[in-house]
């Protein structure tokens, strides 16, 4: 099907140069670009993440007011 579209001069010139360099046509590059644009917009949304809160009382008393450095050192034994 034939149609007419308006493109910015700079975009059209860059596309023509690329077509010449790659030995292809302006038409094939425009078609490829449209297919890529459609594909990126048609991607299925990712599944929603289900958050399951921890069922507990939070930190134990010795860590309730501790800073992250203290907690990290306890977990990793002082290794970073």
MARTOR-635660 format. One line per field, with one value per atom (N, C-alpha, C): z, x, y; residue number from 1. Coordinates in Angstrom, 2 decimals, padded with zeros to 5 digits. Layout:
! residues N
up: (Z; ...)
east: (X; ...)
north: (Y; ...)
i: (NUM; ...)
***
This chain:
! residues 80
up: (000.00; 000.00; 000.00; -000.75; -000.80; 000.11; 000.73; 001.58; 001.56; 002.05; 002.12; 003.58; 003.99; 005.35; 005.29; 006.28; 006.38; 007.45; 007.10; 008.03; 008.12; 009.26; 009.35; 008.34; 007.71; 006.68; 007.18; 008.40; 008.95; 009.09; 009.54; 009.69; 008.34; 007.38; 006.04; 005.42; 005.56; 004.98; 005.65; 006.98; 007.68; 007.23; 007.03; 006.63; 005.21; 004.33; 002.95; 002.92; 003.72; 003.77; 004.30; 005.33; 005.88; 004.85; 004.13; 003.10; 002.04; 001.59; 000.59; 001.14; 002.37; 002.99; 003.15; 003.48; 003.70; 002.45; 001.35; 000.11; 000.18; 000.85; 000.99; 000.54; 000.78; 000.34; 001.52; 001.24; 002.23; 002.71; 001.78; 002.12; 003.12; 002.91; 003.82; 005.21; 005.28; 006.58; 007.32; 006.61; 007.24; 007.74; 006.92; 007.33; 008.56; 008.57; 009.73; 010.98; 010.84; 011.98; 012.53; 011.65; 012.11; 012.81; 012.27; 012.92; 014.32; 014.45; 015.76; 016.74; 016.27; 017.14; 017.60; 016.68; 017.05; 018.02; 017.76; 018.64; 020.05; 020.19; 021.53; 022.28; 021.54; 022.19; 022.45; 021.75; 021.89; 022.92; 023.55; 024.55; 025.65; 026.07; 027.14; 028.45; 029.24; 030.54; 031.43; 032.24; 033.14; 034.24; 034.76; 035.82; 037.06; 037.74; 038.97; 040.05; 040.83; 041.92; 043.13; 043.73; 044.94; 046.14; 046.98; 048.18; 049.34; 049.99; 051.15; 052.37; 053.18; 054.33; 055.31; 055.95; 056.96; 058.14; 058.59; 059.71; 061.00; 061.52; 062.73; 063.51; 064.50; 065.37; 065.01; 063.85; 063.45; 064.00; 064.23; 064.71; 066.17; 066.48; 067.87; 068.70; 070.02; 070.86; 070.70; 070.53; 070.43; 069.14; 068.12; 066.85; 066.59; 067.44; 067.20; 066.99; 067.77; 067.64; 067.01; 066.45; 065.87; 064.48; 064.11; 062.76; 061.77; 060.49; 059.45; 059.57; 059.93; 060.07; 061.06; 062.18; 063.20; 062.67; 062.02; 061.48; 060.39; 059.49; 058.41; 058.97; 059.97; 060.57; 061.21; 061.79; 062.40; 061.31; 060.24; 059.14; 058.45; 058.12; 057.34; 058.14; 059.43; 060.26; 060.02; 059.72; 059.53; 058.11; 057.24; 055.84; 055.02; 054.04; 053.14; 051.77)
east: (000.85; 000.00; 000.90; 000.53; 001.30; 000.67; 001.55; 001.08; 002.12; 001.77; 002.69; 002.86; 004.12; 004.40; 005.39; 005.33; 006.28; 007.30; 008.58; 009.68; 010.55; 011.19; 012.16; 013.29; 013.75; 014.79; 016.00; 016.45; 017.65; 017.45; 016.26; 015.99; 015.95; 015.32; 015.23; 016.62; 017.45; 018.80; 019.65; 019.58; 020.33; 019.88; 018.58; 018.03; 018.47; 018.45; 018.91; 020.39; 021.21; 022.64; 022.85; 022.10; 022.21; 021.78; 020.71; 020.24; 021.31; 021.94; 023.01; 024.18; 024.58; 025.72; 025.46; 024.23; 023.90; 023.38; 023.28; 022.81; 021.35; 020.55; 019.13; 018.32; 017.04; 016.19; 015.64; 015.24; 014.59; 013.32; 012.59; 011.35; 011.59; 012.64; 012.88; 013.29; 014.05; 014.43; 013.23; 012.34; 011.14; 010.27; 010.12; 009.32; 009.93; 011.25; 011.91; 011.70; 011.83; 011.64; 010.22; 009.24; 007.86; 007.60; 008.16; 007.98; 008.60; 009.80; 010.45; 009.64; 009.12; 008.32; 007.05; 006.39; 005.18; 005.48; 006.55; 006.91; 007.19; 007.89; 008.23; 006.98; 005.97; 004.74; 003.74; 003.91; 002.97; 003.42; 004.55; 005.03; 004.01; 003.83; 002.88; 003.43; 002.57; 003.04; 003.47; 004.45; 004.93; 003.91; 003.96; 003.03; 003.28; 002.23; 002.34; 003.04; 003.84; 004.55; 003.64; 003.53; 002.73; 003.63; 003.30; 004.08; 003.43; 004.23; 003.73; 004.51; 003.91; 004.63; 005.05; 006.17; 006.68; 005.72; 005.40; 004.47; 005.26; 005.80; 006.59; 006.55; 007.41; 007.42; 008.53; 009.13; 010.20; 011.54; 012.41; 013.76; 013.72; 014.69; 014.83; 015.32; 015.11; 015.44; 016.88; 017.87; 019.26; 019.55; 018.67; 018.88; 017.83; 016.86; 015.75; 016.25; 017.23; 017.75; 019.14; 019.57; 020.92; 020.93; 022.07; 022.24; 022.52; 022.49; 022.71; 024.08; 025.12; 026.46; 026.47; 025.80; 025.74; 025.01; 023.89; 023.11; 023.89; 024.52; 025.30; 026.48; 027.15; 028.28; 027.83; 026.66; 026.13; 025.81; 025.23; 024.88; 026.11; 027.06; 028.22; 029.49; 029.40; 030.58; 031.68; 031.32; 032.32; 032.89; 032.51; 032.99; 032.13; 032.73; 031.97; 031.94)
north: (-001.16; 000.00; 001.23; 002.20; 003.44; 004.47; 005.27; 006.36; 007.46; 008.61; 009.74; 010.11; 010.27; 010.71; 011.87; 012.73; 013.83; 013.49; 013.65; 013.38; 014.62; 014.82; 015.91; 015.69; 016.75; 016.64; 015.86; 016.16; 015.52; 014.02; 013.59; 012.16; 011.47; 012.09; 011.52; 011.39; 012.41; 012.35; 011.27; 011.18; 010.12; 008.74; 008.59; 007.29; 006.95; 007.92; 007.68; 007.28; 007.97; 007.64; 006.22; 005.86; 004.51; 003.47; 003.74; 002.81; 002.61; 003.69; 003.57; 002.77; 003.09; 002.41; 000.92; 000.54; -000.86; -001.56; -000.83; -001.42; -001.86; -001.08; -001.40; -000.19; -000.20; 000.90; 001.67; 002.89; 003.72; 003.02; 002.45; 001.75; 000.62; -000.17; -001.29; -000.81; 000.29; 000.82; 001.39; 002.09; 002.62; 001.47; 000.43; -000.73; -001.40; -001.57; -002.17; -001.32; -000.01; 000.88; 000.81; 000.76; 000.67; -000.66; -001.73; -003.05; -003.05; -002.47; -002.40; -001.55; -000.43; 000.44; -000.27; -000.97; -001.70; -002.82; -003.56; -004.68; -004.19; -003.07; -002.58; -002.11; -001.67; -001.21; -002.33; -003.45; -004.56; -005.59; -005.36; -006.32; -006.47; -007.70; -007.97; -007.42; -006.81; -006.32; -007.49; -007.23; -008.28; -008.54; -009.74; -010.11; -009.26; -008.95; -008.17; -009.00; -008.34; -009.00; -009.04; -010.21; -010.34; -010.16; -009.21; -008.94; -009.67; -010.50; -011.22; -010.74; -009.92; -009.37; -010.46; -010.22; -011.13; -011.15; -012.33; -012.46; -012.66; -011.60; -011.70; -010.41; -010.31; -009.14; -008.16; -008.32; -007.41; -007.86; -006.92; -007.22; -007.68; -008.53; -008.96; -007.77; -007.81; -006.66; -006.16; -007.08; -006.61; -005.85; -005.98; -005.29; -004.20; -004.05; -003.11; -001.68; -001.25; 000.11; 000.15; -000.98; -001.06; -000.43; 000.07; 000.61; -000.51; -000.14; -001.13; -001.79; -001.04; -001.61; -002.77; -002.59; -003.64; -004.86; -004.65; -005.77; -006.49; -005.73; -006.34; -007.13; -006.58; -007.31; -008.60; -008.61; -009.83; -010.87; -010.41; -011.32; -011.88; -011.01; -011.42; -011.60; -011.50; -011.71; -010.71; -009.46; -008.42; -008.39; -009.34; -009.33; -008.36; -007.77; -006.88; -007.44)
i: (1; 1; 1; 2; 2; 2; 3; 3; 3; 4; 4; 4; 5; 5; 5; 6; 6; 6; 7; 7; 7; 8; 8; 8; 9; 9; 9; 10; 10; 10; 11; 11; 11; 12; 12; 12; 13; 13; 13; 14; 14; 14; 15; 15; 15; 16; 16; 16; 17; 17; 17; 18; 18; 18; 19; 19; 19; 20; 20; 20; 21; 21; 21; 22; 22; 22; 23; 23; 23; 24; 24; 24; 25; 25; 25; 26; 26; 26; 27; 27; 27; 28; 28; 28; 29; 29; 29; 30; 30; 30; 31; 31; 31; 32; 32; 32; 33; 33; 33; 34; 34; 34; 35; 35; 35; 36; 36; 36; 37; 37; 37; 38; 38; 38; 39; 39; 39; 40; 40; 40; 41; 41; 41; 42; 42; 42; 43; 43; 43; 44; 44; 44; 45; 45; 45; 46; 46; 46; 47; 47; 47; 48; 48; 48; 49; 49; 49; 50; 50; 50; 51; 51; 51; 52; 52; 52; 53; 53; 53; 54; 54; 54; 55; 55; 55; 56; 56; 56; 57; 57; 57; 58; 58; 58; 59; 59; 59; 60; 60; 60; 61; 61; 61; 62; 62; 62; 63; 63; 63; 64; 64; 64; 65; 65; 65; 66; 66; 66; 67; 67; 67; 68; 68; 68; 69; 69; 69; 70; 70; 70; 71; 71; 71; 72; 72; 72; 73; 73; 73; 74; 74; 74; 75; 75; 75; 76; 76; 76; 77; 77; 77; 78; 78; 78; 79; 79; 79; 80; 80; 80)
***
